[in-house]
């Protein structure tokens, strides 16, 4: 993996983690309907984080 590619993946990872953290902090103040939507977004972010970690691990 090139340093440029690695740097981009790390940047993406930091951004996705920050988004997930923000969503988790907002979750407690959401209505039940909003919580359901927020959980779906958080699950999607977690899946993207897992995918990015896999790319880093495999040197993609």
Secondary structure, DSSP 8 states (H G I E B T S, - for coil): --HHHHHHHHHHHHHHHHHHHHHHHHHTTS-HHHHHHHHHHHHHHHHHHHHHHHHHHHT-
